[in-house]
């Protein structure tokens, strides 16, 4: 009985991992590829993490008995762009003008951004449903750096610093566990073809589980749980908003061709498990960070230490830098919030004042909030740009690494780690401590 149940579970996993489900969903949503016709021999070679052709093809060829365990996983760096390069580059790699996201007379477009590691621009594709394209583009951006560099400051400056502090802790550890799990499991992205790579920015990272699905689940549901008893608002509205946010991010990863259905489901469940373990400890962690005398030392040792662990799990990939970036942000925010607490700045409301009432949103409040966001984010972007100019040459000089090729220099673990902590630790510190002081000086507090 147990072996039969295990066999059915494995078969279900193979079914959900099949890239053809991703391709069918993309076609249903109006995404059309520009793949040239392939021969039967090349079709037979399609594989992703041991999952070969579509279910129908495997059944027709009698190959349905073969599965994940029977094949070797591909390394993501070796696989990056290999499927596209097997085709004639003139068919779909060379755009009409060479610029990304530019449309030609046939309606063909390319991914909006180059691959973050290889510089690959991706293949052309055709979008027939613009609404779904923009909707899922927004969904996938909810898990990207630019969203969080706006979301966390907005929450800290305009809503509730207490909630923001704890949410950053969850975000950092969810990303660390998710990215580290990717580098341990080492599954690669869904095969292309049949999948159309609407996004190629993270194409060289491993794929299992989906960290977009993890952060896209952990962030809204943690935000909901932290604010549900702390602020007065309708329960069903908060729950519905969290569920919509999560589903939008999860579905967008399938639409973009970055993850299989199985990887998104596992990412969702994994983040729920992490949140169930971490959420009851958030108040104690926050109090330790703010008040314990050894907190600064512990924060630095823990965050730098786990970054080193992530960097030792696999050969170079962009996931290592993303992990270090999240941990650096959490460390910088923790140290800045501790300083605020020591100086009596941004005090949390007393418990007798809870639950907090949502303020009336009038023109004055809206103007002040927008001004804080615009001024603050502009400062953070300026700090980030300045620190990026300084960090890599400084790290290269310290560790004796040539700095003429920045991309190659950042493939040295010590350079990348120093770069991420210098840049994003400083940005987070400015966000939590210096920018609120600027608001007081400008009368925007």
Secondary structure, DSSP 8 states (H G I E B T S, - for coil): -HHHHHHHHHHHHHHHH-HHHHHHHHHHTTEEE------HHHHHT--BTTB-S-HHHHHHHT-TT--GGGS----HHHHTTHHHHTS-HHHHTS-SSS-TT---TT-EE--SS--TTT------EEES-HHHHHHHHHHHHTTSHHHHHHHHHHIIIII-HHHHHHHHHHHHHHHHHHHHHHHHH------TTTS--S--TTTTS--SS-HHHHHHHHHHHHHHHHHHTTEE--HHHHHHHHHHHHHHHHHHHHHTTS--HHHHHHHHHHHHHHHHHHGGGHHHHHHHHHH-TTHHHHHHHHHHHHHHHHHTSSSS-HHHHHHHHHHHHHHHHHHHHHHHHHHT-S----GGG-SEE-----HHHHHHHHHHHHHHHHHHHHHHHHHHHHHHHHHHHHHT---SSHHHHTTSHHHHHHHHHHHHHHHHHIIIIIHHHHHHHHT--
